[in-house]
Amino acid sequence: MPAVIVVGMQFGDEGKGKITDYMAERADLVVRYQGGSNAGHTVVVGGVEYRLHQVPSGILNPGKICVVGNGVVVDPSVLIKEMDDIESRGHDVSGLRISHAAHVLMPYHVRQDELEEGSRGARQIGTTRRGIGPAYTDKYSREGIRFGDLIDEECLRKRLEPVVASKNRLFDRLYGASGFGFEEVYRAVLAQARRLRPHIADTARLVNNAIAGGKKVLFEGAQGTFLDIDHGTYPYVTSSNPTAGGACTGAGVGPTRISGVVGIVKAYTSRVGSGPFPTELLDEKGSSIREKGGEYGTTTGRPRRIGWLDTVMLRYAATINGVTALALTKVDTLAGTGKVKICTAYRLGSRTVTEYPAAMDELARCEPVYEELDGWSDEEVAGVTDYDRIPASMRRFVSRVEELVGVKAALISAGRDRRQTISRFEVF
Ligand code: IMP
């Protein structure tokens, strides 16, 4: 399969970074298609941990072309810092390409995000405060600065000057907050532009040519299905489309070119920020899974909310994304938990609901219906890389998830390292 999308089927943090890194070994190109530095992908290679926000997770595989697609909003300061860090640890970033149509996330977007969140009071979304919402807002209101605009310094001045002035008016009049000096913003972005210019390219052409030439292309989403601006738990969502369709618009590739969609599913659920979460565990069990799984935001350090696996959500995610194979992650975190629960349906008043409700107020009133399965121990999963050797209880768990979601699991991840991955069939 030459063009595969990797997509999160929950609220993000499903372990996409690890799976992308694992699959990237076989890819020629890895393409990020949406989001920005709100994403936090943790990848462990040979015991060394990397926390990536802007650079595609494939960068740690030598010789790959890694594309930041037009659908991404890129904070150049974060990107440059990450490139420097990766290079200082012996990796090559010369294969990085940034779309000329990707939008530049400016310091005023970060300030705007902070001010907007601060003013929401009890209605806070719980954003990462990285400026993502304001950057996408500017994109759609056609006030954005794109990487292509960084090439000609005079054009950049003409486009940027009125935007900074209008942001300053907004900060002053709406929030009584200080603004930015134009020259300061302009000079900082010019310096970043000089560093990044060799990486700016027509990436849609690059990706399409690669597919046409029989190369293997991996599309890497950030966040997850339920944070999707259209299909997630609106308004508690991010500002882009992490769902598979986002790969087409966010990379400039037609749907007929896509050959498969791998849905990443964590063996339980987690969510950062506000919003409905039917299987949330507010007890000791939730805390112990959080600690064992290191469930703290990669970007913000916030403790993640934890809950049991929810297959009502997963069935919806499988449909919206057209998932062709699952990758089940963090099965090792559930080891030693005792009985493991899977939500198979919701109770809504006197009704039992098996389909994800379209109305968010209904979702907020849903109670989970659980099925209980035997768990597994740490000893049983330690070092297992062969599906036939996993404990029978875990095999039962995997096949029950497959039955309930209607998609087979190709990969099972039982540890943070690239090597701790069980492959059942080829997806790439
Ligand atoms: P924003 O993307 O910073 O605007 O935040 C909107 C919502 O998406 C908040 O609930 C964030 O916590 C959540 N979010 C954004 N990026 C991620 C991510 O990479 N993992 C998990 N949650 C995220």
Residues whose N, C-alpha, C, O or C-beta is under 5 A from the ligand:
A	BS01	IMP	F11 G12 D13 N38 A39 G40 I125 G126 T127 T128 R129 R130 I132 G133 Q223 L227 V237 T238 S239 V272 G273 S274
